[in-house]
């Protein structure tokens, strides 16, 4: 049985947590994380929601083999997505104190 006012405190705490989570989701939209390949010849920018927002290819590599360029793009994108996932997880863990463990949040 909960102590007197315990349910009210729990509801208030849940509302605070929800508010913090919504704020964090909005912050993740504005965070930009990079991924690179080929020594920076291919650079991608990903936001905290793992959405690709920019792709830069150094013109010097455009004379290279098509498959090599494709591999560099894939490597840069994958690195950017992994980095974004780490940032998002750290952000959520800072709010929940790590209580949420490996629970996946939508868009994260």
N, CA, C and O atoms as a printed pandas DataFrame, in Angstrom:
     atom_number atom_name residue_name chain_id  residue_number  x_coord  y_coord  z_coord
0              1         N          UNK        A               1    0.837   -1.173    0.000
1              2        CA          UNK        A               1    0.000    0.000    0.000
2              3         C          UNK        A               1    0.888    1.244    0.000
3              4         O          UNK        A               1    1.910    1.285    0.684
4              5         N          UNK        A               2    0.498    2.237   -0.757
5              6        CA          UNK        A               2    1.256    3.476   -0.838
6              7         C          UNK        A               2    0.957    4.372    0.352
7              8         O          UNK        A               2   -0.170    4.396    0.846
8              9         N          UNK        A               3    1.977    5.119    0.821
9             10        CA          UNK        A               3    1.707    6.072    1.894
10            11         C          UNK        A               3    0.765    7.171    1.403
11            12         O          UNK        A               3    0.588    7.360    0.199
12            13         N          UNK        A               4    0.171    7.883    2.341
13            14        CA          UNK        A               4   -0.780    8.948    1.999
14            15         C          UNK        A               4   -0.102    9.946    1.054
15            16         O          UNK        A               4    0.997   10.428    1.325
16            17         N          UNK        A               5   -0.768   10.238   -0.037
17            18        CA          UNK        A               5   -0.215   11.152   -1.037
18            19         C          UNK        A               5    0.796   10.500   -1.961
19            20         O          UNK        A               5    1.341   11.157   -2.849
20            21         N          UNK        A               6    1.053    9.218   -1.763
21            22        CA          UNK        A               6    2.045    8.512   -2.570
22            23         C          UNK        A               6    1.681    8.440   -4.037
23            24         O          UNK        A               6    2.537    8.612   -4.906
24            25         N          UNK        A               7    0.413    8.187   -4.317
25            26        CA          UNK        A               7   -0.041    8.101   -5.708
26            27         C          UNK        A               7    0.110    9.455   -6.394
27            28         O          UNK        A               7    0.529    9.527   -7.549
28            29         N          UNK        A               8   -0.229   10.520   -5.685
29            30        CA          UNK        A               8   -0.103   11.869   -6.243
30            31         C          UNK        A               8    1.354   12.171   -6.567
31            32         O          UNK        A               8    1.654   12.739   -7.617
32            33         N          UNK        A               9    2.256   11.796   -5.670
33            34        CA          UNK        A               9    3.688   12.019   -5.897
34            35         C          UNK        A               9    4.174   11.219   -7.103
35            36         O          UNK        A               9    4.960   11.713   -7.912
36            37         N          UNK        A              10    3.700    9.984   -7.214
37            38        CA          UNK        A              10    4.100    9.149   -8.354
38            39         C          UNK        A              10    3.624    9.753   -9.668
39            40         O          UNK        A              10    4.368    9.785  -10.648
40            41         N          UNK        A              11    2.393   10.228   -9.689
41            42        CA          UNK        A              11    1.844   10.828  -10.908
42            43         C          UNK        A              11    2.622   12.090  -11.261
43            44         O          UNK        A              11    2.946   12.321  -12.426
44            45         N          UNK        A              12    2.920   12.903  -10.253
45            46        CA          UNK        A              12    3.677   14.135  -10.495
46            47         C          UNK        A              12    5.065   13.809  -11.041
47            48         O          UNK        A              12    5.533   14.458  -11.976
48            49         N          UNK        A              13    5.717   12.814  -10.465
49            50        CA          UNK        A              13    7.052   12.409  -10.920
50            51         C          UNK        A              13    6.990   11.902  -12.366
51            52         O          UNK        A              13    7.868   12.208  -13.172
52            53         N          UNK        A              14    5.962   11.136  -12.686
53            54        CA          UNK        A              14    5.800   10.622  -14.054
54            55         C          UNK        A              14    5.579   11.771  -15.035
55            56         O          UNK        A              14    6.102   11.742  -16.149
56            57         N          UNK        A              15    4.815   12.773  -14.632
57            58        CA          UNK        A              15    4.583   13.928  -15.497
58            59         C          UNK        A              15    5.868   14.719  -15.715
59            60         O          UNK        A              15    6.130   15.191  -16.821
60            61         N          UNK        A              16    6.675   14.864  -14.653
61            62        CA          UNK        A              16    7.959   15.554  -14.774
62            63         C          UNK        A              16    8.880   14.799  -15.726
63            64         O          UNK        A              16    9.545   15.400  -16.570
64            65         N          UNK        A              17    8.911   13.484  -15.582
65            66        CA          UNK        A              17    9.744   12.654  -16.447
66            67         C          UNK        A              17    9.296   12.773  -17.900
67            68         O          UNK        A              17   10.126   12.876  -18.803
68            69         N          UNK        A              18    7.993   12.758  -18.123
69            70        CA          UNK        A              18    7.468   12.898  -19.481
70            71         C          UNK        A              18    7.863   14.249  -20.068
71            72         O          UNK        A              18    8.240   14.327  -21.237
72            73         N          UNK        A              19    7.783   15.293  -19.283
73            74        CA          UNK        A              19    8.153   16.629  -19.741
74            75         C          UNK        A              19    9.637   16.689  -20.107
75            76         O          UNK        A              19   10.007   17.270  -21.127
76            77         N          UNK        A              20   10.477   16.088  -19.274
77            78        CA          UNK        A              20   11.914   16.049  -19.546
78            79         C          UNK        A              20   12.211   15.248  -20.810
79            80         O          UNK        A              20   13.079   15.625  -21.598
80            81         N          UNK        A              21   11.496   14.151  -21.002
81            82        CA          UNK        A              21   11.696   13.319  -22.193
82            83         C          UNK        A              21   11.298   14.087  -23.454
83            84         O          UNK        A              21   11.989   14.011  -24.469
84            85         N          UNK        A              22   10.196   14.821  -23.394
85            86        CA          UNK        A              22    9.758   15.610  -24.547
86            87         C          UNK        A              22   10.780   16.693  -24.874
87            88         O          UNK        A              22   11.063   16.956  -26.043
88            89         N          UNK        A              23   11.333   17.320  -23.837
89            90        CA          UNK        A              23   12.362   18.345  -24.039
90            91         C          UNK        A              23   13.600   17.722  -24.685
91            92         O          UNK        A              23   14.183   18.296  -25.605
92            93         N          UNK        A              24   13.994   16.554  -24.200
93            94        CA          UNK        A              24   15.163   15.863  -24.753
94            95         C          UNK        A              24   14.937   15.496  -26.214
95            96         O          UNK        A              24   15.847   15.626  -27.033
96            97         N          UNK        A              25   13.733   15.039  -26.548
97            98        CA          UNK        A              25   13.414   14.699  -27.943
98            99         C          UNK        A              25   13.577   15.931  -28.833
99           100         O          UNK        A              25   14.115   15.833  -29.936
100          101         N          UNK        A              26   13.116   17.085  -28.358
101          102        CA          UNK        A              26   13.252   18.323  -29.130
102          103         C          UNK        A              26   14.722   18.708  -29.280
103          104         O          UNK        A              26   15.143   19.159  -30.345
104          105         N          UNK        A              27   15.496   18.530  -28.218
105          106        CA          UNK        A              27   16.925   18.837  -28.278
106          107         C          UNK        A              27   17.640   17.931  -29.273
107          108         O          UNK        A              27   18.541   18.376  -29.984
108          109         N          UNK        A              28   17.244   16.672  -29.325
109          110        CA          UNK        A              28   17.878   15.735  -30.251
110          111         C          UNK        A              28   17.674   16.160  -31.701
111          112         O          UNK        A              28   18.494   15.848  -32.565
112          113         N          UNK        A              29   16.595   16.864  -31.965
113          114        CA          UNK        A              29   16.329   17.343  -33.317
114          115         C          UNK        A              29   17.376   18.355  -33.760
115          116         O          UNK        A              29   17.705   18.430  -34.943
116          117         N          UNK        A              30   17.905   19.141  -32.809
117          118        CA          UNK        A              30   18.847   20.196  -33.165
118          119         C          UNK        A              30   20.309   19.772  -33.027
119          120         O          UNK        A              30   21.204   20.493  -33.469
120          121         N          UNK        A              31   20.556   18.624  -32.424
121          122        CA          UNK        A              31   21.928   18.129  -32.288
122          123         C          UNK        A              31   22.397   17.587  -33.632
123          124         O          UNK        A              31   21.667   16.866  -34.312
124          125         N          UNK        A              32   23.629   17.942  -34.009
125          126        CA          UNK        A              32   24.197   17.419  -35.255
126          127         C          UNK        A              32   25.444   16.607  -34.938
127          128         O          UNK        A              32   26.337   17.073  -34.231
128          129         N          UNK        A              33   25.496   15.400  -35.463
129          130        CA          UNK        A              33   26.585   14.466  -35.237
130          131         C          UNK        A              33   27.165   14.092  -36.592
131          132         O          UNK        A              33   26.427   13.868  -37.552
132          133         N          UNK        A              34   28.494   14.024  -36.667
133          134        CA          UNK        A              34   29.131   13.691  -37.944
134          135         C          UNK        A              34   29.604   12.250  -37.978
135          136         O          UNK        A              34   29.883   11.629  -36.952
136          137         N          UNK        A              35   29.682   11.751  -39.189
137          138        CA          UNK        A              35   30.322   10.483  -39.481
138          139         C          UNK        A              35   31.226   10.725  -40.675
139          140         O          UNK        A              35   30.869   11.476  -41.583
140          141         N          UNK        A              36   32.396   10.095  -40.683
141          142        CA          UNK        A              36   33.342   10.313  -41.780
142          143         C          UNK        A              36   33.911    8.999  -42.274
143          144         O          UNK        A              36   33.921    7.990  -41.568
144          145         N          UNK        A              37   34.383    9.043  -43.506
145          146        CA          UNK        A              37   35.082    7.897  -44.090
146          147         C          UNK        A              37   36.116    8.434  -45.064
147          148         O          UNK        A              37   36.032    9.574  -45.521
148          149         N          UNK        A              38   37.088    7.596  -45.372
149          150        CA          UNK        A              38   38.118    7.986  -46.326
150          151         C          UNK        A              38   38.931    9.173  -45.848
151          152         O          UNK        A              38   39.308   10.034  -46.643
152          153         N          UNK        A              39   39.205    9.221  -44.545
153          154        CA          UNK        A              39   39.988   10.326  -44.007
154          155         C          UNK        A              39   39.293   11.667  -44.158
155          156         O          UNK        A              39   39.951   12.694  -44.319
156          157         N          UNK        A              40   37.981   11.666  -44.107
157          158        CA          UNK        A              40   37.211   12.897  -44.218
158          159         C          UNK        A              40   36.798   13.240  -45.640
159          160         O          UNK        A              40   36.216   14.296  -45.889
160          161         N          UNK        A              41   37.101   12.342  -46.569
161          162        CA          UNK        A              41   36.713   12.597  -47.962
162          163         C          UNK        A              41   35.192   12.533  -48.127
163          164         O          UNK        A              41   34.626   13.180  -49.008
164          165         N          UNK        A              42   34.547   11.752  -47.278
165          166        CA          UNK        A              42   33.083   11.695  -47.245
166          167         C          UNK        A              42   32.662   12.004  -45.809
167          168         O          UNK        A              42   33.114   11.355  -44.865
168          169         N          UNK        A              43   31.803   12.990  -45.660
169          170        CA          UNK        A              43   31.308   13.386  -44.342
170          171         C          UNK        A              43   29.792   13.465  -44.387
171          172         O          UNK        A              43   29.212   14.031  -45.314
172          173         N          UNK        A              44   29.164   12.893  -43.378
173          174        CA          UNK        A              44   27.707   12.999  -43.256
174          175         C          UNK        A              44   27.390   13.685  -41.935
175          176         O          UNK        A              44   28.161   13.621  -40.977
176          177         N          UNK        A              45   26.247   14.335  -41.910
177          178        CA          UNK        A              45   25.742   14.936  -40.685
178          179         C          UNK        A              45   24.378   14.320  -40.412
179          180         O          UNK        A              45   23.508   14.273  -41.283
180          181         N          UNK        A              46   24.214   13.848  -39.178
181          182        CA          UNK        A              46   22.993   13.176  -38.751
182          183         C          UNK        A              46   22.476   13.916  -37.518
183          184         O          UNK        A              46   23.266   14.363  -36.687
184          185         N          UNK        A              47   21.153   14.046  -37.395
185          186        CA          UNK        A              47   20.631   14.656  -36.169
186          187         C          UNK        A              47   20.441   13.584  -35.100
187          188         O          UNK        A              47   20.664   12.400  -35.353
188          189         N          UNK        A              48   20.032   13.999  -33.919
189          190        CA          UNK        A              48   19.871   13.076  -32.801
190          191         C          UNK        A              48   18.763   12.060  -32.980
191          192         O          UNK        A              48   18.652   11.121  -32.191
192          193         N          UNK        A              49   17.941   12.231  -34.006
193          194        CA          UNK        A              49   16.884   11.264  -34.318
194          195         C          UNK        A              49   17.317   10.311  -35.431
195          196         O          UNK        A              49   16.493    9.611  -36.020
196          197         N          UNK        A              50   18.615   10.297  -35.706
197          198        CA          UNK        A              50   19.209    9.419  -36.725
198          199         C          UNK        A              50   18.689    9.713  -38.130
199          200         O          UNK        A              50   18.501    8.804  -38.937
200          201         N          UNK        A              51   18.460   10.993  -38.407
201          202        CA          UNK        A              51   18.050   11.409  -39.748
202          203         C          UNK        A              51   19.243   12.069  -40.424
203          204         O          UNK        A              51   19.868   12.964  -39.854
204          205         N          UNK        A              52   19.556   11.632  -41.628
205          206        CA          UNK        A              52   20.654   12.209  -42.392
206          207         C          UNK        A              52   20.252   13.614  -42.826
207          208         O          UNK        A              52   19.231   13.793  -43.489
208          209         N          UNK        A              53   21.063   14.622  -42.447
209          210        CA          UNK        A              53   20.719   16.003  -42.795
210          211         C          UNK        A              53   21.707   16.633  -43.767
211          212         O          UNK        A              53   21.411   17.671  -44.359
212          213         N          UNK        A              54   22.889   16.018  -43.944
213          214        CA          UNK        A              54   23.853   16.556  -44.906
214          215         C          UNK        A              54   24.826   15.461  -45.335
215          216         O          UNK        A              54   25.127   14.538  -44.578
216          217         N          UNK        A              55   25.300   15.591  -46.556
217          218        CA          UNK        A              55   26.298   14.677  -47.119
218          219         C          UNK        A              55   27.273   15.515  -47.927
219          220         O          UNK        A              55   26.869   16.252  -48.826
220          221         N          UNK        A              56   28.569   15.402  -47.605
221          222        CA          UNK        A              56   29.597   16.143  -48.322
222          223         C          UNK        A              56   30.609   15.150  -48.884
223          224         O          UNK        A              56   31.129   14.296  -48.165
224          225         N          UNK        A              57   30.877   15.275  -50.175
225          226        CA          UNK        A              57   31.855   14.417  -50.841
226          227         C          UNK        A              57   32.944   15.314  -51.408
227          228         O          UNK        A              57   32.661   16.237  -52.173
228          229         N          UNK        A              58   34.189   15.043  -51.032
229          230        CA          UNK        A              58   35.319   15.801  -51.562
230          231         C          UNK        A              58   35.412   15.534  -53.061
231          232         O          UNK        A              58   35.450   14.374  -53.470
232          233         N          UNK        A              59   35.448   16.571  -53.888
233          234        CA          UNK        A              59   35.487   16.387  -55.345
234          235         C          UNK        A              59   36.664   15.535  -55.825
235          236         O          UNK        A              59   36.595   14.933  -56.896
236          237         N          UNK        A              60   37.739   15.482  -55.044
237          238        CA          UNK        A              60   38.912   14.695  -55.446
238          239         C          UNK        A              60   38.595   13.212  -55.616
239          240         O          UNK        A              60   39.215   12.540  -56.440
240          241         N          UNK        A              61   37.639   12.696  -54.847
241          242        CA          UNK        A              61   37.368   11.255  -54.934
242          243         C          UNK        A              61   36.401   10.908  -56.058
243          244         O          UNK        A              61   36.163    9.730  -56.327
244          245         N          UNK        A              62   35.844   11.912  -56.713
245          246        CA          UNK        A              62   34.871   11.630  -57.770
246          247         C          UNK        A              62   35.504   10.947  -58.977
247          248         O          UNK        A              62   34.799   10.408  -59.830
248          249         N          UNK        A              63   36.818   10.970  -59.047
249          250        CA          UNK        A              63   37.504   10.263  -60.131
250          251         C          UNK        A              63   37.798    8.810  -59.747
251          252         O          UNK        A              63   38.289    8.032  -60.566
252          253         N          UNK        A              64   37.498    8.457  -58.510
253          254        CA          UNK        A              64   37.753    7.099  -58.021
254          255         C          UNK        A              64   36.679    6.130  -58.515
255          256         O          UNK        A              64   35.681    6.520  -59.122
256          257         N          UNK        A              65   36.923    4.872  -58.234
257          258        CA          UNK        A              65   36.007    3.786  -58.566
258          259         C          UNK        A              65   34.656    4.007  -57.884
259          260         O          UNK        A              65   34.602    4.342  -56.700
260          261         N          UNK        A              66   33.583    3.822  -58.623
261          262        CA          UNK        A              66   32.217    4.021  -58.117
262          263         C          UNK        A              66   31.961    3.196  -56.858
263          264         O          UNK        A              66   31.392    3.704  -55.892
264          265         N          UNK        A              67   32.375    1.929  -56.859
265          266        CA          UNK        A              67   32.133    1.060  -55.702
266          267         C          UNK        A              67   32.864    1.554  -54.460
267          268         O          UNK        A              67   32.345    1.445  -53.349
268          269         N          UNK        A              68   34.068    2.097  -54.642
269          270        CA          UNK        A              68   34.823    2.617  -53.509
270          271         C          UNK        A              68   34.107    3.829  -52.903
271          272         O          UNK        A              68   34.035    3.970  -51.682
272          273         N          UNK        A              69   33.585    4.689  -53.756
273          274        CA          UNK        A              69   32.845    5.864  -53.284
274          275         C          UNK        A              69   31.590    5.417  -52.536
275          276         O          UNK        A              69   31.274    5.947  -51.471
276          277         N          UNK        A              70   30.886    4.451  -53.093
277          278        CA          UNK        A              70   29.683    3.932  -52.425
278          279         C          UNK        A              70   30.023    3.357  -51.054
279          280         O          UNK        A              70   29.296    3.577  -50.086
280          281         N          UNK        A              71   31.139    2.615  -50.975
281          282        CA          UNK        A              71   31.563    2.041  -49.696
282          283         C          UNK        A              71   31.880    3.133  -48.676
283          284         O          UNK        A              71   31.538    3.009  -47.499
284          285         N          UNK        A              72   32.535    4.203  -49.131
285          286        CA          UNK        A              72   32.853    5.307  -48.223
286          287         C          UNK        A              72   31.584    5.996  -47.724
287          288         O          UNK        A              72   31.485    6.360  -46.552
288          289         N          UNK        A              73   30.618    6.170  -48.624
289          290        CA          UNK        A              73   29.353    6.796  -48.221
290          291         C          UNK        A              73   28.654    5.929  -47.177
291          292         O          UNK        A              73   28.187    6.432  -46.155
292          293         N          UNK        A              74   28.587    4.631  -47.437
293          294        CA          UNK        A              74   27.953    3.718  -46.472
294          295         C          UNK        A              74   28.670    3.740  -45.124
295          296         O          UNK        A              74   28.027    3.768  -44.074
296          297         N          UNK        A              75   29.996    3.729  -45.155
297          298        CA          UNK        A              75   30.762    3.740  -43.908
298          299         C          UNK        A              75   30.518    5.027  -43.127
299          300         O          UNK        A              75   30.354    4.994  -41.908
300          301         N          UNK        A              76   30.494    6.156  -43.824
301          302        CA          UNK        A              76   30.262    7.442  -43.155
302          303         C          UNK        A              76   28.853    7.506  -42.565
303          304         O          UNK        A              76   28.668    7.963  -41.438
304          305         N          UNK        A              77   27.869    7.047  -43.328
305          306        CA          UNK        A              77   26.480    7.057  -42.843
306          307         C          UNK        A              77   26.348    6.149  -41.622
307          308         O          UNK        A              77   25.747    6.539  -40.621
308          309         N          UNK        A              78   26.901    4.950  -41.699
309          310        CA          UNK        A              78   26.809    4.025  -40.564
310          311         C          UNK        A              78   27.487    4.593  -39.324
311          312         O          UNK        A              78   26.966    4.464  -38.217
312          313         N          UNK        A              79   28.645    5.222  -39.505
313          314        CA          UNK        A              79   29.331    5.831  -38.369
314          315         C          UNK        A              79   28.487    6.961  -37.772
315          316         O          UNK        A              79   28.363    7.070  -36.553
316          317         N          UNK        A              80   27.915    7.791  -38.627
317          318        CA          UNK        A              80   27.064    8.881  -38.152
318          319         C          UNK        A              80   25.860    8.373  -37.382
319          320         O          UNK        A              80   25.509    8.920  -36.336
320          321         N          UNK        A              81   25.223    7.325  -37.897
321          322        CA          UNK        A              81   24.053    6.752  -37.225
322          323         C          UNK        A              81   24.422    6.139  -35.875
323          324         O          UNK        A              81   23.687    6.283  -34.899
324          325         N          UNK        A              82   25.564    5.455  -35.827
325          326        CA          UNK        A              82   26.017    4.872  -34.561
326          327         C          UNK        A              82   26.308    5.964  -33.540
327          328         O          UNK        A              82   25.927    5.852  -32.374
328          329         N          UNK        A              83   26.986    7.024  -33.986
329          330        CA          UNK        A              83   27.295    8.136  -33.089
330          331         C          UNK        A              83   26.017    8.802  -32.585
331          332         O          UNK        A              83   25.922    9.159  -31.411
332          333         N          UNK        A              84   25.037    8.967  -33.468
333          334        CA          UNK        A              84   23.761    9.579  -33.080
334          335         C          UNK        A              84   23.035    8.705  -32.062
335          336         O          UNK        A              84   22.438    9.215  -31.114
336          337         N          UNK        A              85   23.088    7.394  -32.257
337          338        CA          UNK        A              85   22.460    6.477  -31.308
338          339         C          UNK        A              85   23.078    6.584  -29.927
339          340         O          UNK        A              85   22.371    6.547  -28.920
340          341         N          UNK        A              86   24.406    6.718  -29.877
341          342        CA          UNK        A              86   25.091    6.855  -28.592
342          343         C          UNK        A              86   24.697    8.159  -27.898
343          344         O          UNK        A              86   24.447    8.180  -26.693
344          345         N          UNK        A              87   24.645    9.245  -28.670
345          346        CA          UNK        A              87   24.269   10.539  -28.102
346          347         C          UNK        A              87   22.845   10.483  -27.554
347          348         O          UNK        A              87   22.582   10.966  -26.452
348          349         N          UNK        A              88   21.930    9.897  -28.318
349          350        CA          UNK        A              88   20.532    9.798  -27.888
350          351         C          UNK        A              88   20.412    8.945  -26.625
351          352         O          UNK        A              88   19.674    9.294  -25.703
352          353         N          UNK        A              89   21.131    7.839  -26.588
353          354        CA          UNK        A              89   21.078    6.957  -25.418
354          355         C          UNK        A              89   21.622    7.667  -24.178
355          356         O          UNK        A              89   21.049    7.559  -23.094
356          357         N          UNK        A              90   22.733    8.395  -24.344
357          358        CA          UNK        A              90   23.302    9.136  -23.224
358          359         C          UNK        A              90   22.327   10.201  -22.721
359          360         O          UNK        A              90   22.185   10.408  -21.516
360          361         N          UNK        A              91   21.659   10.871  -23.658
361          362        CA          UNK        A              91   20.697   11.923  -23.299
362          363         C          UNK        A              91   19.552   11.325  -22.484
363          364         O          UNK        A              91   19.175   11.873  -21.448
364          365         N          UNK        A              92   19.002   10.214  -22.944
365          366        CA          UNK        A              92   17.886    9.593  -22.234
366          367         C          UNK        A              92   18.333    9.032  -20.882
367          368         O          UNK        A              92   17.601    9.128  -19.897
368          369         N          UNK        A              93   19.525    8.451  -20.835
369          370        CA          UNK        A              93   20.027    7.912  -19.569
370          371         C          UNK        A              93   20.278    9.018  -18.553
371          372         O          UNK        A              93   20.138    8.801  -17.349
372          373         N          UNK        A              94   20.653   10.216  -19.038
373          374        CA          UNK        A              94   20.870   11.323  -18.108
374          375         C          UNK        A              94   19.554   11.751  -17.460
375          376         O          UNK        A              94   19.546   12.254  -16.337
376          377         N          UNK        A              95   18.458   11.552  -18.160
377          378        CA          UNK        A              95   17.140   11.911  -17.619
378          379         C          UNK        A              95   16.626   10.826  -16.683
379          380         O          UNK        A              95   16.110   11.116  -15.604
380          381         N          UNK        A              96   16.772    9.587  -17.104
381          382        CA          UNK        A              96   16.192    8.475  -16.336
382          383         C          UNK        A              96   17.162    7.898  -15.317
383          384         O          UNK        A              96   16.796    7.015  -14.541
384          385         N          UNK        A              97   18.401    8.392  -15.313
385          386        CA          UNK        A              97   19.392    7.841  -14.402
386          387         C          UNK        A              97   19.775    6.429  -14.779
387          388         O          UNK        A              97   20.219    5.656  -13.930
388          389         N          UNK        A              98   19.607    6.080  -16.055
389          390        CA          UNK        A              98   19.934    4.748  -16.528
390          391         C          UNK        A              98   18.888    3.708  -16.179
391          392         O          UNK        A              98   19.067    2.526  -16.474
392          393         N          UNK        A              99   17.785    4.135  -15.547
393          394        CA          UNK        A              99   16.742    3.190  -15.121
394          395         C          UNK        A              99   16.100    2.474  -16.299
395          396         O          UNK        A              99   15.631    1.344  -16.168
396          397         N          UNK        A             100   16.082    3.132  -17.439
397          398        CA          UNK        A             100   15.361    2.576  -18.577
398          399         C          UNK        A             100   16.141    1.469  -19.276
399          400         O          UNK        A             100   15.588    0.755  -20.113
400          401         N          UNK        A             101   17.413    1.322  -18.942
401          402        CA          UNK        A             101   18.203    0.253  -19.535
402          403         C          UNK        A             101   18.248    0.347  -21.038
403          404         O          UNK        A             101   18.587    1.396  -21.587
404          405         N          UNK        A             102   17.915   -0.718  -21.701
405          406        CA          UNK        A             102   17.995   -0.791  -23.158
406          407         C          UNK        A             102   16.638   -0.628  -23.828
407          408         O          UNK        A             102   16.449   -1.069  -24.962
408          409         N          UNK        A             103   15.695    0.004  -23.138
409          410        CA          UNK        A             103   14.386    0.244  -23.755
410          411         C          UNK        A             103   14.585    1.188  -24.927
411          412         O          UNK        A             103   15.255    2.212  -24.795
412          413         N          UNK        A             104   14.015    0.858  -26.055
413          414        CA          UNK        A             104   14.136    1.682  -27.252
414          415         C          UNK        A             104   12.967    2.647  -27.318
415          416         O          UNK        A             104   11.807    2.253  -27.199
416          417         N          UNK        A             105   13.291    3.912  -27.508
417          418        CA          UNK        A             105   12.269    4.938  -27.646
418          419         C          UNK        A             105   12.026    5.193  -29.121
419          420         O          UNK        A             105   12.959    5.102  -29.920
420          421         N          UNK        A             106   10.806    5.510  -29.500
421          422        CA          UNK        A             106   10.505    5.780  -30.909
422          423         C          UNK        A             106   11.377    6.908  -31.438
423          424         O          UNK        A             106   11.537    7.944  -30.792
424          425         N          UNK        A             107   11.935    6.693  -32.616
425          426        CA          UNK        A             107   12.756    7.710  -33.246
426          427         C          UNK        A             107   14.156    7.812  -32.691
427          428         O          UNK        A             107   14.876    8.759  -33.007
428          429         N          UNK        A             108   14.557    6.863  -31.872
429          430        CA          UNK        A             108   15.872    6.935  -31.256
430          431         C          UNK        A             108   16.761    5.856  -31.803
431          432         O          UNK        A             108   17.921    5.750  -31.404
